[in-house]
Amino acid sequence: MNNFSCELITAYIGLGSNLEAPVTQINSARLAINQIDGVKELAFSSLYHSLPMGPQDQPDYVNAVMAITTSLGPLALLGGLQAIENAQGRVRKGERWGARTLDLDILLYGNTELDLPDLKVPHSGLAERSFVLYPLYEIAPDLFIPNKAALADLVAKCPLDGLRRLD
Ligand code: ROI
């Protein structure tokens, strides 16, 4: 690398919402992510309707996955995503796995494996979450999840759990 070029990483972001017009939340987040300096959209999955994982006394979710290229490091990218969550009214309550207007997770950051207090990639819940695996498979069927398996194998082992594409 030199001063005139910088590495571009392909990263995948999971989007989820189950409060305050989830489809609008996801579409607004997509626009906002495209406005982050150093981020460019490569692909965006269909929107999916999913049943809540975790506490069941909350509304169903809308989920999607976005592929980007980025010149940002993983923590700078995380900061940009958290600023969007906050701008879209995310309230961080004590409750684990509660309802939220917008959740933006870095699922994968190139082939990097990270285990930091604020960021674990590949995302730790990925293999068990149909609402992440199926949209990801839609836009990147040949992906290999670092230190895990081929995405296609993870998808084959993961029940749909009520996941369906929105039309
Ligand atoms: N459940 C679904 N279906 N979709 C999500 O995005 C989602 N996000 C979460 C928890 C609360 C674990 N459950 C979810 O953070």
Boltz pocket constraint, residues with backbone or C-beta under 6 A from the ligand:
constraints:
  - pocket:
      binder: B
      contacts: [[A, 15], [A, 16], [A, 17], [A, 50], [A, 51], [A, 52], [A, 53], [A, 54], [A, 61], [A, 62], [A, 63], [A, 96], [A, 97], [A, 98], [A, 99], [A, 103], [A, 131]]
      max_distance: 6.0
